[in-house]
């Protein structure tokens, strides 16, 4: 492996100064046709990353460029034939681009991106407004002109109105043929035809405009993306390196077969499930298993597709590819989940269909007894469907609009309905309730020669330049406290163990317990002074100096700033929070205790299949269940939940599966979405009353008194307009906290649950035996094959 460096990655780290001299980089891997370059700035400067991607893509010989922010790496693939044997030419252009991107004023939008964006916009659940509303609009305009005295032949007006009503007639006929039922469309179609035949054109044209306008708005609230189109290979890299006859060959990921030897370098995504044949590396499995820190993988250990090699180098023997991998199984579970109509429920049909036959009977009876067909037409006009058809979709569309303006993308009307009825929400832990990256929490001093600040400063000096999440947390914490970072001597990084170096004259060792063991550094004094050090949610970085332990750094995946308030607000509103995680029990217990989640509602060491079981079990018990997560491992549970919630920064599969996307990556968007949904559904039922009461009253009056068809149209359409105006109220927002539950508080709910579900198979699986030493040290998940358990379950 060729390593080219511009600056010492140990002694220096890029700082956020907009100057090309400060953009440091290191070529960590190179073969003919491909560079992988580590650039620390990519980890914190998204604007620079976008500019760099643009500048490098403009180089003549470059065929592919991509950036991996978690690995702080730029991958450049180029055509070496354009340069012959002069590698320096392409090197110089790439390295110059790394510097020039820092001073680029803005990123021009590539033409290909424009085309792709336009194509995506065109394909995203497009609705032809002219096709759907053109004829009703023409009919309404012509009939209004006729009322104002424009000489338009009656047969023209009748033809246009009837043509515009063809979708209504079709829906009515389909219901008769397929469902053997007379629906509100039959009543509407009959009223429109009779009005037109009676020479009254404005009333049916106006009614038709309201009916079809409501149907269009209802369809606009449906979700446009299709779950079945998601492909696992879309979440992996396009190509990978495999060994064939002792030579590394780049092949498309889809062409890898069982038995191939896949070669991975830092920043590569693992494309297959397999066993490590050679090498040692740190693998970030957070998005697949929920582990909060990377785990070490070496010869004989298993790795999974869609995980990320953070450091080291691995050669993997492929055992499973594509949909047979663990990630592929998750996608299969997700695609097997029920697919629902994502439009708002047809409340017009639900309410009004029951009135069709009685209304037809009343209208026919009144018409026959009075001999006045006008009275019969008037009664047919007084249906409940028109007003509800237009006001309910308007309410939902207003709610979706307000939510989008405030950073919450709610993708369907159905999601609004279920959010309003929500009584149970299941959270993933890592990256959802927590920030998803390591953060220092405490420093324990074990040698009186040093202060806590001095220990932090030396540890950060040793760790600077590394891309390991824990190393970055140490350096970040030191910079936040303005601690000085010193030069290192004889620096050596040992994958999976830590760093050996000399800082300020101290022979320093920074890393895991195993590093201390290999260096014969005694930890007995630490265990005596802090016996509970490994029992909480924190993991430990050990600091050895001159052959003895001088201190330890405690780190954990910190809880999101807003998580406690969100859990408290949900609990206060009668919504029961649960937590599912692939992390170990001690970490899950500590996080749940801090957030106020009941121990019985915690599920640890849960692989994706188990997450689905928990969601289905809660749903089958009669709960309306939401699931909130951001990883590939969450996508199946997201698909099975009544409402699925994710973040804009989540994995592609999780984000595309979700019904609700929190665009600001802030959990407070969840409580906002619930408030919006509850307000919208309250308005839906208000609108039902606004429409139903006047129309039913007029219908009853029409039985005993003559009711003019025009007056019936005014009552019917007037209430529809009032309801539609009321349906715009969500545009001003819900305001206030979540409303309190109507009857039971949370304790009553929990008591009822225990009494009615004494043998819940998901909640009472016996826990596993104690945690492994390596679990306590790294916070990693239990080995595959061990059973998962709810942390708070009884051990009797």
NUGU-775296 format. One record per residue (C-alpha): x, y, z. Coordinates in steps of 0.001 Angstrom, whole numbers, plus 500000, padded with zeros to 6 digits. Layout:
N
XYZ ...
This chain:
796
500000500000500000 501371503392499020 500984506167501600 501459509767500532 501171512518503135 501159516271503014 501235516782506758 501757514711509894 498248513463510778 499356512798514346 500925516095515198 498368518228513369 494659518319512625 492747520515510191 491220523613511700 488251525546510373 490201528413508828 489211529199505254 492702529010503888 494033526431501465 497149525901503592 494981524472506362 493393521672504306 495437518666505411 495146515256503773 496652511799503712 496553509263500871 495697506091502765 495242503799499765 496223503883496112 496146501451493216 496162502194489511 492893503923488750 491844504708492307 492796506966495237 491365507029498756 492381510222500555 491635511004504191 490760514681504727 489827515557508342 487909518622507192 485274516418505528 484093515328508965 482818518754510009 482554520981506925 479678519852504676 480005522937502475 483663522178501748 482726518554501001 480200519657498384 482705522024496775 485424519362496733 483100516845495103 482301519369492380 485907520415491720 487308516884491568 484500515697489296 485613518323486748 489069516740486334 489317515295482836 490331511730483657 488166511314486774 485301508878486257 483808508604489761 484057510636492972 482394510076496300 482824511309499856 482383509251503015 481924511779505880 482107509215508751 485502508052507459 486603511592506465 487624510179503105 487468511096499425 487457508252496889 488550509158493364 488450506720490452 490137507766487210 491085506412483805 494880505827483871 495059505344480094 494646509091479585 497940509676481434 500047506749480348 502570506100483093 502630509685484399 500897509243487746 502169512638488932 499786514427486578 496606513034488076 498072513298491586 498806516972491120 495313517755489822 493594515918492674 495807517448495366 495359520909493884 491593520412493912 491691519604497637 493169523043498253 491221525063495670 487855523746496883 488361525666500150 488254529009498317 485496528186495819 482714530766496395 479807528380495690 478988525057494053 477342525372490614 474585522820490085 475708520224487575 473493519739484545 473125516057485364 471939516972488832 469429519394487358 468073516722485036 467943514148487798 466215516585490136 463666517498487494 463047513852486685 462598512976490348 460165515825490789 458162514714487784 457956511136488946 457051511890492566 453367511043492718 452417513437489896 448769514435489449 447483516015486244 445288518866487459 444002519575483951 443010515964483402 441259515767486777 439718519248487053 439685520622483494 436133519647482502 434547520542485883 436225523960485657 434967524532482084 431460523479483096 431476525818486091 432692528719483951 430100528153481208 427227527742483669 428250530914485493 428339532729482161 424844531462481348 423565532823484681 424996536232483725 423100536220480422 425637534827477977 423670532960475271 425066529428475606 422950526562474249 421557524248476919 422790521095475194 426371522475475327 426104523152479055 424542519747479713 427193517963477652 430068519664479473 428571518985482923 427903515317482109 431391514914480622 432946516392483750 430891514007485888 432168510871484135 434657510057486991 431721510226489438 429657507879487262 432634505505486927 433206505324490702 429490504708491243 429438501919488660 432599500289490071 431046500224493535 427889498586492200 429833495949490239 432658495228492687 431121495933496088 427414495425495328 426746498719497076 425108502060496293 427624504691497422 427598508453497744 428959508656494179 425716507090492945 423680509719494804 425904512558493557 425844511296489979 422055510974490055 421636514490491473 423991515957488838 422195514164485980 418718515204487202 419778518830487704 421246518935484185 418184517239482728 415950519739484556 417802522625482894 419632523755486029 423348523792485165 425130525957487737 424155523810490740 425542520498489342 428641522235487938 429424523796491319 428740520497493116 430979518662490651 433826521147491185 433689520606494935 433515516805494618 436429516410492194 438479519127493899 438209517224497167 439229513956495504 442304515596493967 443370517111497296 442838513749498982 445108512081496422 447691514834496914 447980513861500580 448986510328499615 452574509209499787 454308509029496448 457266506707497077 456900502945496796 458449500692499407 458863497824496942 461312499880494843 463931499921497617 466975497824496796 469657496724499233 472371497283496627 471358500961496482 472584501277500075 475980499728499340 478889500955497268 478810500371493530 482126498521493387 484475496574495666 487948494994495485 488357491232495495 491433488984495326 491723486788492256 494909484826491621 496721487028494132 495726490254492362 493238492867493577 490483493402491009 487713495994491193 484294494515490381 480664495671490720 479182494709494081 476378492825492321 478957490500490716 480492489308494015 479694485649494694 480080483326497676 483700482322498128 485164485589496810 487802487283498967 486816490919499473 489576493417500361 488565496370502550 490472499565503337 489616502355505842 486380504057504859 485084501129502784 481575499854503316 481357496100503833 479444494743500789 478879491139501986 478446488987505069 481554486963505708 484455485797507897 487697487744508314 490589485806506759 493336488362507384 493832491652509098 492448493577512049 490068496507511858 487509498605513666 484022498231512204 481186500682512805 478008498564513001 475774501289514441 473335501483511551 472922497695511423 473083496528515040 472675499691517121 476070499433518828 477166502847520041 480923502436519329 482921500555516663 483958496979517431 487212495228516678 487138492511514036 490069490171513375 490783486751511879 487909484297512291 485303486915513286 482146487740511348 481360491018509588 478103492132508006 477098493939504824 476305497679505125 478707498200508058 481709500549507768 485404499794508209 486649502760510232 490281501714510565 492610498861509684 492533496536506693 490529493323506261 490276490473503802 486864488792504041 485741485391502795 482281485978501348 479564483765502842 476348485625501912 475605488255499287 472705490501498315 469377489693499871 470827486704501731 472902488971503989 471632490126507368 470928493546505864 469126491831502975 466916489927505413 465956493262506968 464962494618503552 462952491444502919 461115491859506223 460393495449505347 459021494609501920 456829491874503408 455178494362505750 451544495358505061 451076498091502469 448243500515503223 446327503122501280 448252506216502328 445419508646501594 443245510112504321 440345507818505215 437276508482503033 435133510011505766 432645511181503168 432041507588502149 431982506316505722 429410508865506860 427392509397503716 427127505884502244 424861504879505087 422446507647504067 422236506789500357 419355504319500407 417260506306502961 417805509515500955 416794507791497698 413681506396499361 412696509751500890 413295511638497612 411303509082495570 408462509087498084 408233512880498273 408430513168494472 405663510612493898 403385511979496617 403808515636495635 404163515139491907 406987517741492052 410241516391490650 411983519590491814 411359518654495457 412837515218494823 415932516714493163 416332519109496097 416337516215498571 418860514277496493 421126517337496577 421196517335500382 423863514659500756 426604514698503330 429400513675501024 430154516858499087 431152519024502045 433149516294503762 434871515333500517 436356518780500108 436856519874503719 438632516779505070 441383516690502394 441801520464502746 442329520044506488 444907517315505977 446742519233503248 446855522313505492 448298520222508319 450935518694506029 451854522161504762 452261523629508243 454334520627509354 456645520915506323 457148524629506966 458310523778510488 460777521015509638 458509517951509797 457786516031506587 454557514051507048 454191511998503917 450548510964503932 447078511665505224 446996508223506819 449999509173508976 448036512178510293 445162509894511323 447356507426513171 449494510090514839 446300511535516312 445322508123517752 448813507195518916 449098505597522360 452431503724522133 455763504780520647 458851502577520354 462227504309520094 465511502989518834 468279504134521196 471485504820519300 471167507899517124 467506508388518044 467291508988521783 471057509501521882 473318511558519636 474857508479518011 478483509425518652 480830509207521614 481265512060524090 483497512385527164 481655512426530497 484347512253533217 488078511996533983 489410509898536876 492937510809538054 495031507880539315 498442509584539658 498861512688541813 501663513924539555 499017514924536974 495816516936536975 492683515996535043 493417518742532502 496962517481531951 495746513919531425 493130515121528924 495691517259527106 498185514383526748 495501511899525680 494140514311523068 497681514939521799 498140511196521303 494743510710519642 494658513729517314 494522512883513632 492752509545514172 489269509029512729 488105506633515447 484921508107517033 486356507813520567 489591509533519529 487586512321517925 485515512688521108 488673513087523204 490193515670520857 486895517543520521 486485517737524310 490034519019524730 489516521715522111 486237522784523722 488129523306526989 490989525069525156 493500522448526254 496887522623524486 497772519796522085 501427518769522077 503705517173519520 504181513401519743 507347511344519485 507618507736518269 503853507605517618 502392504141516909 498741503222516430 497763499629517239 494424498684515687 491937497538518303 494256498439521181 495179502116521145 498127504472520795 501702504204522075 503710507449521971 505711509950524003 504169513305524959 505932515976527064 508537513422528091 505931510900529320 505959507422527778 502194507368527080 499747504551526380 496131505486525494 493586502768524761 491734499690525938 492156497371528918 493925494903526610 496541497542525778 497194497970529500 497531494195529859 500018493941526986 502054496758528553 501850495121532041 500156498184533536 498375497190536744 494697498131537169 494080496766540679 494161500201542317 491563501444539831 489221498541540568 489514499145544309 488879502897544140 486080502709541532 484461499262541794 481349500358539875 483259501871536985 482043499313534420 478460498945535650 476967502133534173 476433503394530646 479990504703530266 482915502960528603 486555503511529604 489721504713527889 492786503881529989 495783506262530174 499142504782531114 502281506828531691 505809505536532275 504538502033533000 501727502874535442 498086503900535213 497763507683535519 494065508099534753 490988506981532835 488578508816530557 484891507888530670 482849508246527515 479368507346526358 476892508031523607 475311511171525093 471553511540525277 470048514113522943 469432517435524657 465711517266523907 465096513560524652 464108513930528322 461566516671527589 460099514718524669 459696511522526736 458155513526529588 455686515249527266 454682511976525603 454187510243528953 452128513151530252 449871512883527202 449205509183527852 451563507882525148 453684505028526511 457359505113525432 459314501905524805 463001501562523909 464534498958521603 468273498693521118 470928496346519863 473194497647522623 473906495700525826 471642495691528847 473691497887531174 473803500705528637 470097500377527858 469172500422531556 471243503510532271 469826505469529315 466242504466530091 466612505413533752 467932508831532776 465025509370530363 462271508070532637 461289505035530535 459849502189532612 462260499207532942 459581496794531693 459455498725528404 463153498300527561 464388495685525086 468152495140524782 470366493117522400 467531493178519874 468374492316516286 465989493586513581 463813490460513596 463157490977517300 462323494630516771 459617493539514354 458308491039516925 458002493747519574 456189496140517246 453798493431516025 453128492239519570 452192495733520731 450038496251517638 448261492909518082 447446493851521670 445295496698520350 447771499550520540 448355502189517889 452137501912517571 454721504317516211 458368503356515718 461159505929515621 464598504921514303 467347505842511858 469332502730510902 469109499905508411 468347497688511410 465261499811512104 463753499744508612 461760496506509072 460242497695512366 459473501030510699 457562499217507965 455457497196510430 454534500124512687 451244501997512279 453306505175511954 457046505200511195 459299508120512108 462893508796511073 465366511635510524 466672513471507481 470166512187508326 469064508542508614 470092505758506240 468361505839502862 466202502781503577 465050504066506980 464291507508505622 462371506220502619 460397503763504746 459309506418507230 455886508083507156 457274511064509096 460754512525508571 462142514989511122 464063517281508779 465828519184511575 467108515966513231 465353517101516408 462991514844518379 460827517824519284 459547517585515734 457813514356516817 455687516048519477 454945518856517014 453748516270514468 451443514696517065 449988518093518051 449409518928514388 447713515566513810 445442515863516854 444363519365515822 443735518227512239 441528515314513285 439559517512515703 438862519850512787 437853516875510614 435099515976513058 434100519626513439 433705519819509677 431617516662509682 429240518349512116 429226521608510116 428159519668507016 425877517081508577 423647519147510857 422321521705508294 421919519090505549 420085516585507761 417897519413509096 417052520577505588 416375516986504507 413862516475507311 412235519831506538 412005518909502860 409817515928503721 407040518178505042 407630521450503193 408472522334499621 412213522875499259 413495524700496212 416389522935494435 418407526170494408 417954526558498188 419080522952498618 422201523721496565 422876526828498687 422574524816501936 424646521907500639 427411523908499007 427343526686501596 428090524261504402 430816522728502233 432467526138501831 432222526869505573 433788523492506346 436546524069503834 437381527455505366 437505525775508776 439798523176507217 442415525900506615 442913526435510365 445886524026510614 447885526577508591 448167528738511734 449487525834513821 448258523801516781 449869525735519633 450356524487523197 451658521164524540 450205517760523807 446688517413525236 446203515194528258 444757511699527748 440963511628528004 440596509094530807 443591507123532009 446958508373533149 450154506455532466 450164504522535753 446603503314535147 447625502242531667 450622500276532955 448504498626535651 445873497623533103 448570496235530816 449996494025533552 446571492717534537 445456491938530984 448791490650529614 450352488536532387 452176486275529955 453248488574527167 455724486451525190 457839489434524177 458095491125527556 458899488052529650 461709486333527771 464336485423530404 467488487554530283 470822486186529188 473611485513531618 476108488281532469 477882490453529953 481210489621528425 484341491479529391 484620492919525902 481056494188526157 481869496167529286 484910497585527616 483424498617524289 479698498814524869 479199496368522000 476293494029521351 476254490426522520 477583487913519980 475171486750517299 473087483805518395 472545484814522031 468896485517522861 467632489055523217 465732490114526297 463762493017527679 466006494584530298 463323494946532918 461939491403532652 461686489231535750 464538486827536331 462505484380538398 
